[in-house]
């Protein structure tokens, strides 16, 4: 397998994984509906930065440590699960609250910042050891013989990152085109509740899993 074939093959796999509905897509969609394009793009960039960090870490063998060390993996798994459950509970509570002034989503939409939305996407990915485990398991299969694992690993992670940004951009633009419909309070609450449920589900699954 030469480098071109490796990149194209990985790009196909990465594209399929990217468009599969999951936690990252839910976070970006929620930001687009509740806070607008700027915070949504910041969330998407945070998700991408987290994935790229894991890809680079896998390329240099850091993620392999998590695969080999039960203690390190467990610490990161519990931290990640706790963070996801915390976010999920906040979003579900915001969706269930009634009355103006009590809705966390409204307050959050009024004062979103690049850093808190970027950080939410970043830490959701960084605190999920399964992302690192995925790169550890997949990247070596696409590194041609005689190539630098670090250089090719980072290149493949960048390809996956670019696909993610393109996918999130499509979601954000689509949400913008449907802004009038999505701006309804009932829709925002439904998105908050759905995203919160996804976060809770991922958090509980991660927390209860051994690997």
Backbone as JSON Lines, residues from 0, in Angstrom:
{"i":0,"aa":"X","n":[0.85,-1.19,0.0],"ca":[0.0,0.0,0.0],"c":[0.89,1.25,0.0]}
{"i":1,"aa":"X","n":[0.73,2.1,-1.03],"ca":[1.5,3.34,-1.05],"c":[0.73,4.42,-0.28]}
{"i":2,"aa":"X","n":[1.36,5.6,-0.13],"ca":[0.78,6.65,0.7],"c":[-0.56,7.14,0.13]}
{"i":3,"aa":"X","n":[-0.63,7.31,-1.19],"ca":[-1.87,7.79,-1.8],"c":[-3.02,6.83,-1.54]}
{"i":4,"aa":"X","n":[-2.75,5.55,-1.73],"ca":[-3.78,4.53,-1.49],"c":[-4.18,4.52,-0.02]}
{"i":5,"aa":"X","n":[-3.22,4.67,0.87],"ca":[-3.5,4.66,2.3],"c":[-4.4,5.83,2.69]}
{"i":6,"aa":"X","n":[-4.07,7.03,2.18],"ca":[-4.87,8.22,2.51],"c":[-6.29,8.09,1.98]}
{"i":7,"aa":"X","n":[-6.43,7.63,0.72],"ca":[-7.76,7.5,0.12],"c":[-8.59,6.45,0.85]}
{"i":8,"aa":"X","n":[-7.96,5.33,1.21],"ca":[-8.69,4.28,1.91],"c":[-9.14,4.75,3.28]}
{"i":9,"aa":"X","n":[-8.24,5.44,3.99],"ca":[-8.6,5.95,5.3],"c":[-9.67,7.03,5.18]}
{"i":10,"aa":"X","n":[-9.62,7.83,4.13],"ca":[-10.62,8.88,3.93],"c":[-12.02,8.3,3.77]}
{"i":11,"aa":"X","n":[-12.13,7.16,3.09],"ca":[-13.43,6.51,2.93],"c":[-13.96,6.05,4.29]}
{"i":12,"aa":"X","n":[-13.09,5.39,5.07],"ca":[-13.49,4.95,6.4],"c":[-13.84,6.14,7.28]}
{"i":13,"aa":"X","n":[-13.0,7.18,7.24],"ca":[-13.25,8.36,8.06],"c":[-14.56,9.05,7.71]}
{"i":14,"aa":"X","n":[-14.88,9.1,6.4],"ca":[-16.12,9.75,5.97],"c":[-17.34,8.99,6.49]}
{"i":15,"aa":"X","n":[-17.27,7.67,6.44],"ca":[-18.39,6.86,6.93],"c":[-18.59,7.06,8.43]}
{"i":16,"aa":"X","n":[-17.5,7.12,9.17],"ca":[-17.6,7.34,10.61],"c":[-18.08,8.75,10.93]}
{"i":17,"aa":"X","n":[-17.66,9.72,10.12],"ca":[-18.01,11.12,10.37],"c":[-19.5,11.36,10.24]}
{"i":18,"aa":"X","n":[-20.12,10.8,9.19],"ca":[-21.54,11.06,8.93],"c":[-22.46,10.18,9.77]}
{"i":19,"aa":"X","n":[-21.88,9.22,10.5],"ca":[-22.71,8.4,11.39],"c":[-23.14,9.25,12.58]}
{"i":20,"aa":"X","n":[-24.45,9.38,12.84],"ca":[-24.9,10.23,13.95],"c":[-24.26,9.8,15.27]}
{"i":21,"aa":"X","n":[-23.79,10.78,16.02],"ca":[-23.14,10.48,17.29],"c":[-23.07,11.7,18.18]}
{"i":22,"aa":"X","n":[-22.25,11.6,19.19],"ca":[-22.14,12.65,20.19],"c":[-21.67,13.97,19.6]}
{"i":23,"aa":"X","n":[-20.63,13.94,18.76],"ca":[-20.07,15.18,18.2],"c":[-21.11,15.91,17.34]}
{"i":24,"aa":"X","n":[-21.82,15.15,16.51],"ca":[-22.85,15.75,15.66],"c":[-23.94,16.38,16.51]}
{"i":25,"aa":"X","n":[-24.33,15.69,17.58],"ca":[-25.38,16.23,18.47],"c":[-24.94,17.53,19.12]}
{"i":26,"aa":"X","n":[-23.69,17.6,19.55],"ca":[-23.18,18.82,20.19],"c":[-23.18,20.01,19.23]}
{"i":27,"aa":"X","n":[-22.7,19.77,18.01],"ca":[-22.64,20.85,17.02],"c":[-24.04,21.3,16.63]}
{"i":28,"aa":"X","n":[-24.94,20.36,16.4],"ca":[-26.32,20.71,16.04],"c":[-26.97,21.5,17.16]}
{"i":29,"aa":"X","n":[-26.76,21.09,18.38],"ca":[-27.33,21.8,19.52],"c":[-26.81,23.23,19.6]}
{"i":30,"aa":"X","n":[-25.5,23.4,19.37],"ca":[-24.92,24.75,19.39],"c":[-25.49,25.61,18.27]}
{"i":31,"aa":"X","n":[-25.68,25.02,17.08],"ca":[-26.21,25.77,15.95],"c":[-27.64,26.23,16.2]}
{"i":32,"aa":"X","n":[-28.44,25.36,16.81],"ca":[-29.84,25.68,17.06],"c":[-29.98,26.67,18.23]}
{"i":33,"aa":"X","n":[-29.22,26.45,19.29],"ca":[-29.4,27.23,20.51],"c":[-28.6,28.52,20.56]}
{"i":34,"aa":"X","n":[-27.43,28.56,19.87],"ca":[-26.53,29.7,20.04],"c":[-26.13,30.39,18.74]}
{"i":35,"aa":"X","n":[-26.35,29.75,17.6],"ca":[-26.01,30.4,16.34],"c":[-24.75,29.85,15.7]}
{"i":36,"aa":"X","n":[-24.4,30.41,14.53],"ca":[-23.31,29.87,13.73],"c":[-21.94,29.99,14.39]}
{"i":37,"aa":"X","n":[-21.65,31.17,14.98],"ca":[-20.33,31.36,15.57],"c":[-20.0,30.32,16.63]}
{"i":38,"aa":"X","n":[-20.85,30.19,17.67],"ca":[-20.6,29.17,18.69],"c":[-20.61,27.75,18.13]}
{"i":39,"aa":"X","n":[-21.44,27.51,17.11],"ca":[-21.5,26.18,16.51],"c":[-20.18,25.84,15.83]}
{"i":40,"aa":"X","n":[-19.62,26.8,15.08],"ca":[-18.32,26.57,14.43],"c":[-17.22,26.42,15.48]}
{"i":41,"aa":"X","n":[-17.32,27.18,16.58],"ca":[-16.33,27.04,17.65],"c":[-16.41,25.64,18.26]}
{"i":42,"aa":"X","n":[-17.63,25.13,18.46],"ca":[-17.8,23.78,18.97],"c":[-17.2,22.76,18.01]}
{"i":43,"aa":"X","n":[-17.47,22.95,16.71],"ca":[-16.93,22.04,15.69],"c":[-15.41,22.06,15.68]}
{"i":44,"aa":"X","n":[-14.83,23.24,15.8],"ca":[-13.36,23.34,15.84],"c":[-12.8,22.69,17.1]}
{"i":45,"aa":"X","n":[-13.53,22.8,18.2],"ca":[-13.1,22.14,19.43],"c":[-13.11,20.62,19.28]}
{"i":46,"aa":"X","n":[-14.17,20.1,18.68],"ca":[-14.26,18.67,18.41],"c":[-13.1,18.23,17.51]}
{"i":47,"aa":"X","n":[-12.85,19.03,16.46],"ca":[-11.76,18.71,15.54],"c":[-10.4,18.75,16.22]}
{"i":48,"aa":"X","n":[-10.2,19.74,17.1],"ca":[-8.93,19.83,17.81],"c":[-8.72,18.63,18.72]}
{"i":49,"aa":"X","n":[-9.8,18.18,19.36],"ca":[-9.7,17.01,20.22],"c":[-9.35,15.76,19.43]}
{"i":50,"aa":"X","n":[-10.02,15.58,18.29],"ca":[-9.74,14.41,17.44],"c":[-8.32,14.46,16.91]}
{"i":51,"aa":"X","n":[-7.87,15.64,16.5],"ca":[-6.51,15.78,15.97],"c":[-5.48,15.48,17.07]}
{"i":52,"aa":"X","n":[-5.76,15.92,18.29],"ca":[-4.86,15.64,19.4],"c":[-4.74,14.15,19.65]}
{"i":53,"aa":"X","n":[-5.89,13.46,19.63],"ca":[-5.86,12.01,19.81],"c":[-5.11,11.33,18.67]}
{"i":54,"aa":"X","n":[-5.34,11.81,17.43],"ca":[-4.64,11.21,16.29],"c":[-3.14,11.38,16.39]}
{"i":55,"aa":"X","n":[-2.71,12.58,16.77],"ca":[-1.28,12.83,16.92],"c":[-0.71,12.01,18.08]}
{"i":56,"aa":"X","n":[-1.49,11.9,19.17],"ca":[-1.04,11.11,20.31],"c":[-0.89,9.64,19.94]}
{"i":57,"aa":"X","n":[-1.84,9.15,19.16],"ca":[-1.76,7.75,18.71],"c":[-0.54,7.55,17.85]}
{"i":58,"aa":"X","n":[-0.25,8.55,17.0],"ca":[0.89,8.43,16.09],"c":[2.22,8.35,16.84]}
{"i":59,"aa":"X","n":[2.31,9.0,17.99],"ca":[3.56,8.96,18.76],"c":[3.51,7.92,19.88]}
{"i":60,"aa":"X","n":[2.4,7.21,19.98],"ca":[2.32,6.11,20.93],"c":[1.74,6.45,22.27]}
{"i":61,"aa":"X","n":[1.31,7.7,22.48],"ca":[0.76,8.08,23.79],"c":[-0.54,7.34,24.05]}
{"i":62,"aa":"X","n":[-1.39,7.26,23.02],"ca":[-2.67,6.58,23.21],"c":[-2.47,5.1,23.47]}
{"i":63,"aa":"X","n":[-1.37,4.54,22.96],"ca":[-1.09,3.13,23.21],"c":[-0.92,2.87,24.7]}
{"i":64,"aa":"X","n":[-0.44,3.88,25.42],"ca":[-0.28,3.75,26.87],"c":[-1.63,3.51,27.54]}
{"i":65,"aa":"X","n":[-2.66,4.24,27.05],"ca":[-4.0,4.07,27.6],"c":[-4.53,2.67,27.32]}
{"i":66,"aa":"X","n":[-4.16,2.15,26.15],"ca":[-4.61,0.81,25.8],"c":[-3.93,-0.23,26.68]}
{"i":67,"aa":"X","n":[-2.66,0.0,27.03],"ca":[-1.9,-0.97,27.81],"c":[-2.11,-0.81,29.32]}
{"i":68,"aa":"X","n":[-2.33,0.42,29.77],"ca":[-2.44,0.69,31.21],"c":[-3.9,0.75,31.65]}
{"i":69,"aa":"X","n":[-4.3,-0.19,32.46],"ca":[-5.68,-0.24,32.95],"c":[-5.98,0.95,33.85]}
{"i":70,"aa":"X","n":[-5.01,1.35,34.67],"ca":[-5.22,2.47,35.6],"c":[-5.42,3.77,34.83]}
{"i":71,"aa":"X","n":[-4.52,4.05,33.87],"ca":[-4.62,5.28,33.09],"c":[-5.93,5.33,32.32]}
{"i":72,"aa":"X","n":[-6.29,4.21,31.73],"ca":[-7.54,4.16,30.96],"c":[-8.74,4.4,31.87]}
{"i":73,"aa":"X","n":[-8.74,3.77,33.05],"ca":[-9.87,3.89,33.97],"c":[-10.03,5.33,34.45]}
{"i":74,"aa":"X","n":[-8.91,5.99,34.77],"ca":[-8.97,7.38,35.24],"c":[-9.58,8.28,34.17]}
{"i":75,"aa":"X","n":[-9.11,8.13,32.94],"ca":[-9.63,8.96,31.86],"c":[-11.08,8.6,31.55]}
{"i":76,"aa":"X","n":[-11.41,7.33,31.63],"ca":[-12.78,6.88,31.35],"c":[-13.75,7.48,32.37]}
{"i":77,"aa":"X","n":[-13.41,7.44,33.65],"ca":[-14.29,7.97,34.69],"c":[-14.43,9.48,34.56]}
{"i":78,"aa":"X","n":[-13.31,10.16,34.26],"ca":[-13.36,11.62,34.08],"c":[-14.24,11.98,32.89]}
{"i":79,"aa":"X","n":[-14.07,11.27,31.8],"ca":[-14.87,11.54,30.6],"c":[-16.34,11.26,30.83]}
{"i":80,"aa":"X","n":[-16.65,10.14,31.47],"ca":[-18.05,9.8,31.75],"c":[-18.69,10.85,32.65]}
{"i":81,"aa":"X","n":[-17.96,11.28,33.67],"ca":[-18.49,12.3,34.6],"c":[-18.78,13.6,33.87]}
{"i":82,"aa":"X","n":[-17.87,14.0,32.99],"ca":[-18.05,15.25,32.24],"c":[-19.27,15.17,31.32]}
{"i":83,"aa":"X","n":[-19.43,14.05,30.62],"ca":[-20.57,13.89,29.72],"c":[-21.89,13.85,30.48]}
{"i":84,"aa":"X","n":[-21.9,13.15,31.62],"ca":[-23.12,13.09,32.42],"c":[-23.46,14.47,32.97]}
{"i":85,"aa":"X","n":[-22.45,15.22,33.39],"ca":[-22.67,16.58,33.9],"c":[-23.31,17.47,32.83]}
{"i":86,"aa":"X","n":[-22.74,17.44,31.61],"ca":[-23.32,18.23,30.53],"c":[-24.73,17.75,30.19]}
{"i":87,"aa":"X","n":[-24.9,16.43,30.15],"ca":[-26.21,15.87,29.8],"c":[-27.29,16.28,30.78]}
{"i":88,"aa":"X","n":[-26.98,16.22,32.07],"ca":[-27.96,16.59,33.09],"c":[-28.34,18.06,32.96]}
{"i":89,"aa":"X","n":[-27.35,18.92,32.72],"ca":[-27.62,20.36,32.56],"c":[-28.55,20.61,31.38]}
{"i":90,"aa":"X","n":[-28.3,19.93,30.27],"ca":[-29.13,20.16,29.08],"c":[-30.54,19.61,29.25]}
{"i":91,"aa":"X","n":[-30.67,18.45,29.86],"ca":[-32.0,17.88,30.09],"c":[-32.79,18.76,31.06]}
{"i":92,"aa":"X","n":[-32.13,19.24,32.11],"ca":[-32.81,20.13,33.06],"c":[-33.26,21.41,32.36]}
{"i":93,"aa":"X","n":[-32.41,21.96,31.49],"ca":[-32.79,23.18,30.76],"c":[-33.99,22.91,29.87]}
{"i":94,"aa":"X","n":[-34.04,21.73,29.26],"ca":[-35.15,21.4,28.37],"c":[-36.46,21.22,29.13]}
{"i":95,"aa":"X","n":[-36.38,20.76,30.37],"ca":[-37.57,20.48,31.15],"c":[-38.11,21.7,31.89]}
{"i":96,"aa":"X","n":[-37.25,22.72,32.05],"ca":[-37.7,23.9,32.77],"c":[-38.72,24.68,31.96]}
{"i":97,"aa":"X","n":[-39.64,25.31,32.65],"ca":[-40.66,26.12,31.99],"c":[-40.59,27.54,32.52]}
{"i":98,"aa":"X","n":[-40.98,28.48,31.67],"ca":[-41.03,29.87,32.11],"c":[-39.83,30.65,31.69]}
{"i":99,"aa":"X","n":[-40.02,31.91,31.33],"ca":[-38.92,32.78,30.92],"c":[-38.02,33.04,32.09]}
{"i":100,"aa":"X","n":[-36.72,33.12,31.81],"ca":[-35.75,33.44,32.83],"c":[-35.2,32.22,33.52]}
{"i":101,"aa":"X","n":[-35.91,31.06,33.41],"ca":[-35.43,29.84,34.05],"c":[-34.74,28.93,33.08]}
{"i":102,"aa":"X","n":[-34.82,29.31,31.81],"ca":[-34.27,28.45,30.78],"c":[-32.78,28.7,30.62]}
{"i":103,"aa":"X","n":[-31.95,27.71,30.95],"ca":[-30.5,27.86,30.85],"c":[-30.09,28.08,29.41]}
{"i":104,"aa":"X","n":[-30.85,27.47,28.48],"ca":[-30.49,27.6,27.08],"c":[-30.56,29.05,26.63]}
{"i":105,"aa":"X","n":[-31.59,29.78,27.11],"ca":[-31.71,31.18,26.74],"c":[-30.53,31.98,27.24]}
{"i":106,"aa":"X","n":[-30.15,31.78,28.49],"ca":[-29.02,32.51,29.05],"c":[-27.74,32.14,28.33]}
{"i":107,"aa":"X","n":[-27.6,30.85,28.03],"ca":[-26.38,30.41,27.37],"c":[-26.28,31.0,25.97]}
{"i":108,"aa":"X","n":[-27.46,31.11,25.3],"ca":[-27.46,31.65,23.95],"c":[-27.14,33.14,23.96]}
{"i":109,"aa":"X","n":[-27.49,33.82,25.06],"ca":[-27.29,35.26,25.12],"c":[-25.82,35.62,25.32]}
{"i":110,"aa":"X","n":[-25.08,34.75,25.98],"ca":[-23.69,35.09,26.28],"c":[-22.72,33.95,25.92]}
{"i":111,"aa":"X","n":[-22.85,33.36,24.73],"ca":[-21.88,32.33,24.37],"c":[-20.53,32.95,24.07]}
{"i":112,"aa":"X","n":[-19.47,32.26,24.36],"ca":[-18.14,32.73,24.01],"c":[-17.45,31.66,23.18]}
{"i":113,"aa":"X","n":[-16.45,32.09,22.43],"ca":[-15.69,31.15,21.62],"c":[-15.03,30.11,22.51]}
{"i":114,"aa":"X","n":[-14.53,30.56,23.66],"ca":[-13.76,29.65,24.51],"c":[-14.61,28.6,25.17]}
{"i":115,"aa":"X","n":[-15.81,28.97,25.67],"ca":[-16.59,27.93,26.34],"c":[-17.22,26.94,25.36]}
{"i":116,"aa":"X","n":[-17.56,27.4,24.15],"ca":[-18.11,26.47,23.17],"c":[-17.0,25.62,22.54]}
{"i":117,"aa":"X","n":[-15.85,26.24,22.26],"ca":[-14.7,25.49,21.77],"c":[-14.27,24.46,22.82]}
{"i":118,"aa":"X","n":[-14.22,24.9,24.08],"ca":[-13.8,24.0,25.15],"c":[-14.74,22.83,25.33]}
{"i":119,"aa":"X","n":[-16.02,23.05,25.14],"ca":[-16.98,21.96,25.29],"c":[-16.73,20.88,24.25]}
{"i":120,"aa":"X","n":[-16.52,21.29,23.0],"ca":[-16.22,20.31,21.96],"c":[-14.88,19.62,22.2]}
{"i":121,"aa":"X","n":[-13.89,20.41,22.61],"ca":[-12.55,19.88,22.83],"c":[-12.53,18.84,23.95]}
{"i":122,"aa":"X","n":[-13.06,19.2,25.12],"ca":[-12.97,18.31,26.27],"c":[-13.87,17.09,26.14]}
{"i":123,"aa":"X","n":[-14.98,17.23,25.42],"ca":[-15.82,16.05,25.19],"c":[-15.04,14.99,24.43]}
{"i":124,"aa":"X","n":[-14.2,15.41,23.5],"ca":[-13.39,14.46,22.74],"c":[-12.17,14.0,23.52]}
{"i":125,"aa":"X","n":[-11.47,14.94,24.15],"ca":[-10.25,14.59,24.87],"c":[-10.5,13.64,26.04]}
{"i":126,"aa":"X","n":[-11.66,13.76,26.66],"ca":[-11.97,12.93,27.82],"c":[-12.66,11.62,27.44]}
{"i":127,"aa":"X","n":[-12.67,11.31,26.15],"ca":[-13.25,10.05,25.69],"c":[-12.12,9.13,25.22]}
{"i":128,"aa":"X","n":[-11.67,8.2,26.07],"ca":[-10.54,7.35,25.69],"c":[-10.81,6.44,24.52]}
{"i":129,"aa":"X","n":[-12.09,6.22,24.2],"ca":[-12.42,5.35,23.07],"c":[-12.01,5.99,21.75]}
{"i":130,"aa":"X","n":[-11.95,7.34,21.72],"ca":[-11.45,8.01,20.52],"c":[-9.98,7.66,20.32]}
{"i":131,"aa":"X","n":[-9.21,7.71,21.41],"ca":[-7.81,7.34,21.34],"c":[-7.64,5.88,20.97]}
{"i":132,"aa":"X","n":[-8.47,5.01,21.55],"ca":[-8.38,3.59,21.25],"c":[-8.69,3.32,19.78]}
{"i":133,"aa":"X","n":[-9.62,4.09,19.21],"ca":[-9.94,3.94,17.79],"c":[-8.72,4.24,16.93]}
{"i":134,"aa":"X","n":[-8.05,5.35,17.21],"ca":[-6.89,5.72,16.42],"c":[-5.76,4.7,16.58]}
{"i":135,"aa":"X","n":[-5.57,4.21,17.8],"ca":[-4.52,3.21,18.02],"c":[-4.8,1.95,17.21]}
{"i":136,"aa":"X","n":[-6.07,1.56,17.15],"ca":[-6.44,0.33,16.44],"c":[-6.4,0.49,14.93]}
{"i":137,"aa":"X","n":[-6.75,1.7,14.45],"ca":[-6.94,1.88,13.0],"c":[-5.72,2.43,12.29]}
{"i":138,"aa":"X","n":[-5.06,3.44,12.86],"ca":[-3.96,4.1,12.16],"c":[-2.86,3.16,11.67]}
{"i":139,"aa":"X","n":[-2.39,2.22,12.49],"ca":[-1.3,1.36,12.02],"c":[-1.62,0.59,10.75]}
{"i":140,"aa":"X","n":[-2.9,0.3,10.51],"ca":[-3.28,-0.45,9.33],"c":[-3.15,0.37,8.04]}
{"i":141,"aa":"X","n":[-3.03,1.68,8.19],"ca":[-2.98,2.55,7.01],"c":[-1.62,3.23,6.86]}
{"i":142,"aa":"X","n":[-0.64,2.79,7.61],"ca":[0.7,3.38,7.5],"c":[1.57,2.48,6.61]}
{"i":143,"aa":"X","n":[1.94,2.96,5.42],"ca":[2.73,2.13,4.5],"c":[4.09,1.75,5.08]}
{"i":144,"aa":"X","n":[4.59,0.62,4.67],"ca":[5.92,0.19,5.11],"c":[6.97,1.22,4.7]}
{"i":145,"aa":"X","n":[7.88,1.5,5.63],"ca":[8.96,2.44,5.33],"c":[8.6,3.89,5.56]}
{"i":146,"aa":"X","n":[7.32,4.16,5.9],"ca":[6.9,5.55,6.14],"c":[7.06,5.89,7.62]}
{"i":147,"aa":"X","n":[7.13,7.17,7.91],"ca":[7.21,7.63,9.29],"c":[5.84,7.5,9.96]}
{"i":148,"aa":"X","n":[5.7,6.68,11.0],"ca":[4.4,6.56,11.67],"c":[3.87,7.9,12.18]}
{"i":149,"aa":"X","n":[4.76,8.76,12.66],"ca":[4.33,10.05,13.18],"c":[3.76,10.93,12.06]}
{"i":150,"aa":"X","n":[4.51,11.06,10.97],"ca":[4.09,11.94,9.87],"c":[2.8,11.43,9.23]}
{"i":151,"aa":"X","n":[2.77,10.13,8.92],"ca":[1.58,9.58,8.26],"c":[0.39,9.57,9.22]}
{"i":152,"aa":"X","n":[0.65,9.26,10.5],"ca":[-0.44,9.26,11.46],"c":[-1.09,10.62,11.6]}
{"i":153,"aa":"X","n":[-0.28,11.66,11.69],"ca":[-0.81,13.02,11.78],"c":[-1.53,13.4,10.48]}
{"i":154,"aa":"X","n":[-0.99,12.99,9.34],"ca":[-1.64,13.28,8.05],"c":[-3.03,12.64,8.0]}
{"i":155,"aa":"X","n":[-3.14,11.39,8.41],"ca":[-4.43,10.71,8.39],"c":[-5.4,11.36,9.38]}
{"i":156,"aa":"X","n":[-4.9,11.76,10.54],"ca":[-5.75,12.45,11.5],"c":[-6.26,13.78,10.93]}
{"i":157,"aa":"X","n":[-5.4,14.47,10.18],"ca":[-5.82,15.73,9.53],"c":[-6.91,15.48,8.48]}
{"i":158,"aa":"X","n":[-6.77,14.39,7.75],"ca":[-7.79,14.04,6.75],"c":[-9.13,13.81,7.44]}
{"i":159,"aa":"X","n":[-9.1,13.04,8.52],"ca":[-10.32,12.78,9.27],"c":[-10.89,14.07,9.85]}
{"i":160,"aa":"X","n":[-10.02,14.94,10.32],"ca":[-10.42,16.23,10.89],"c":[-11.1,17.09,9.83]}
{"i":161,"aa":"X","n":[-10.52,17.16,8.66],"ca":[-11.08,17.95,7.57],"c":[-12.47,17.45,7.18]}
{"i":162,"aa":"X","n":[-12.62,16.14,7.13],"ca":[-13.94,15.57,6.82],"c":[-14.96,15.97,7.89]}
{"i":163,"aa":"X","n":[-14.51,15.96,9.14],"ca":[-15.41,16.35,10.21],"c":[-15.84,17.81,10.1]}
{"i":164,"aa":"X","n":[-14.89,18.69,9.79],"ca":[-15.21,20.11,9.66],"c":[-16.19,20.34,8.5]}
{"i":165,"aa":"X","n":[-15.98,19.65,7.39],"ca":[-16.9,19.78,6.25],"c":[-18.31,19.31,6.62]}
{"i":166,"aa":"X","n":[-18.38,18.2,7.33],"ca":[-19.67,17.66,7.75],"c":[-20.36,18.61,8.73]}
{"i":167,"aa":"X","n":[-19.62,19.11,9.7],"ca":[-20.21,20.03,10.66],"c":[-20.64,21.33,9.99]}
{"i":168,"aa":"X","n":[-19.85,21.79,9.01],"ca":[-20.21,23.01,8.29],"c":[-21.55,22.84,7.58]}
{"i":169,"aa":"X","n":[-21.75,21.67,6.98],"ca":[-23.02,21.4,6.3],"c":[-24.18,21.43,7.3]}
{"i":170,"aa":"X","n":[-23.96,20.86,8.48],"ca":[-24.99,20.86,9.51],"c":[-25.31,22.29,9.97]}
{"i":171,"aa":"X","n":[-24.26,23.08,10.18],"ca":[-24.45,24.45,10.67],"c":[-25.16,25.31,9.63]}
{"i":172,"aa":"X","n":[-24.73,25.19,8.37],"ca":[-25.38,25.96,7.31],"c":[-26.83,25.54,7.15]}
{"i":173,"aa":"X","n":[-27.08,24.23,7.23],"ca":[-28.46,23.75,7.13],"c":[-29.32,24.27,8.27]}
{"i":174,"aa":"X","n":[-28.76,24.28,9.47],"ca":[-29.49,24.81,10.61],"c":[-29.77,26.3,10.44]}
{"i":175,"aa":"X","n":[-28.8,27.02,9.84],"ca":[-29.0,28.44,9.58],"c":[-30.12,28.7,8.59]}
{"i":176,"aa":"X","n":[-30.2,27.83,7.57],"ca":[-31.25,27.99,6.56],"c":[-32.64,27.74,7.15]}
{"i":177,"aa":"X","n":[-32.68,26.94,8.2],"ca":[-33.97,26.64,8.84],"c":[-34.11,27.4,10.17]}
{"i":178,"aa":"X","n":[-33.42,28.53,10.25],"ca":[-33.37,29.27,11.51],"c":[-34.75,29.61,12.05]}
{"i":179,"aa":"X","n":[-35.66,30.05,11.2],"ca":[-36.97,30.48,11.67],"c":[-37.71,29.32,12.35]}
{"i":180,"aa":"X","n":[-37.65,28.16,11.72],"ca":[-38.33,27.0,12.3],"c":[-37.61,26.5,13.56]}
{"i":181,"aa":"X","n":[-36.27,26.5,13.51],"ca":[-35.5,25.97,14.63],"c":[-35.44,26.92,15.81]}
{"i":182,"aa":"X","n":[-35.78,28.2,15.57],"ca":[-35.7,29.18,16.66],"c":[-36.85,29.07,17.64]}
{"i":183,"aa":"X","n":[-37.86,28.26,17.3],"ca":[-38.99,28.1,18.21],"c":[-38.53,27.48,19.53]}
{"i":184,"aa":"X","n":[-39.12,27.97,20.59],"ca":[-38.74,27.49,21.92],"c":[-38.93,25.98,22.05]}
{"i":185,"aa":"X","n":[-40.01,25.46,21.5],"ca":[-40.28,24.02,21.6],"c":[-39.2,23.21,20.89]}
{"i":186,"aa":"X","n":[-38.72,23.73,19.76],"ca":[-37.67,23.03,19.02],"c":[-36.36,23.08,19.8]}
{"i":187,"aa":"X","n":[-36.03,24.26,20.35],"ca":[-34.8,24.38,21.12],"c":[-34.81,23.45,22.33]}
{"i":188,"aa":"X","n":[-35.96,23.36,22.99],"ca":[-36.06,22.48,24.14],"c":[-35.91,21.02,23.72]}
{"i":189,"aa":"X","n":[-36.48,20.68,22.56],"ca":[-36.37,19.3,22.07],"c":[-34.92,18.97,21.74]}
{"i":190,"aa":"X","n":[-34.22,19.93,21.11],"ca":[-32.81,19.7,20.78],"c":[-31.97,19.59,22.05]}
{"i":191,"aa":"X","n":[-32.23,20.45,23.03],"ca":[-31.52,20.38,24.31],"c":[-31.75,19.02,24.98]}
{"i":192,"aa":"X","n":[-33.03,18.62,25.01],"ca":[-33.36,17.35,25.64],"c":[-32.74,16.17,24.91]}
{"i":193,"aa":"X","n":[-32.79,16.21,23.57],"ca":[-32.21,15.12,22.79],"c":[-30.7,15.04,22.95]}
{"i":194,"aa":"X","n":[-30.04,16.2,22.88],"ca":[-28.58,16.23,23.04],"c":[-28.18,15.8,24.44]}
{"i":195,"aa":"X","n":[-28.94,16.28,25.44],"ca":[-28.66,15.87,26.82],"c":[-28.81,14.37,27.0]}
{"i":196,"aa":"X","n":[-29.84,13.8,26.38],"ca":[-30.04,12.35,26.49],"c":[-28.9,11.59,25.83]}
{"i":197,"aa":"X","n":[-28.43,12.1,24.68],"ca":[-27.3,11.46,24.0],"c":[-26.06,11.51,24.89]}
{"i":198,"aa":"X","n":[-25.8,12.67,25.48],"ca":[-24.65,12.81,26.38],"c":[-24.75,11.87,27.57]}
{"i":199,"aa":"X","n":[-25.94,11.8,28.16],"ca":[-26.14,10.9,29.29],"c":[-25.91,9.45,28.88]}
{"i":200,"aa":"X","n":[-26.44,9.1,27.71],"ca":[-26.27,7.73,27.22],"c":[-24.81,7.38,27.0]}
{"i":201,"aa":"X","n":[-24.07,8.29,26.33],"ca":[-22.65,8.07,26.1],"c":[-21.88,8.02,27.42]}
{"i":202,"aa":"X","n":[-22.23,8.94,28.33],"ca":[-21.53,8.99,29.6],"c":[-21.73,7.73,30.42]}
{"i":203,"aa":"X","n":[-22.98,7.26,30.5],"ca":[-23.26,6.04,31.25],"c":[-22.62,4.82,30.6]}
{"i":204,"aa":"X","n":[-22.68,4.76,29.27],"ca":[-22.06,3.64,28.57],"c":[-20.56,3.62,28.8]}
{"i":205,"aa":"X","n":[-19.94,4.8,28.72],"ca":[-18.51,4.89,28.93],"c":[-18.14,4.55,30.37]}
{"i":206,"aa":"X","n":[-18.93,5.06,31.32],"ca":[-18.63,4.82,32.72],"c":[-18.78,3.37,33.12]}
{"i":207,"aa":"X","n":[-19.74,2.68,32.5],"ca":[-20.01,1.3,32.88],"c":[-19.18,0.29,32.1]}
{"i":208,"aa":"X","n":[-18.53,0.76,31.03],"ca":[-17.73,-0.17,30.22],"c":[-16.38,-0.41,30.87]}
{"i":209,"aa":"X","n":[-15.85,-1.59,30.65],"ca":[-14.5,-1.89,31.15],"c":[-13.46,-1.47,30.16]}
{"i":210,"aa":"X","n":[-13.81,-1.48,28.86],"ca":[-12.91,-1.07,27.79],"c":[-13.71,-0.48,26.66]}
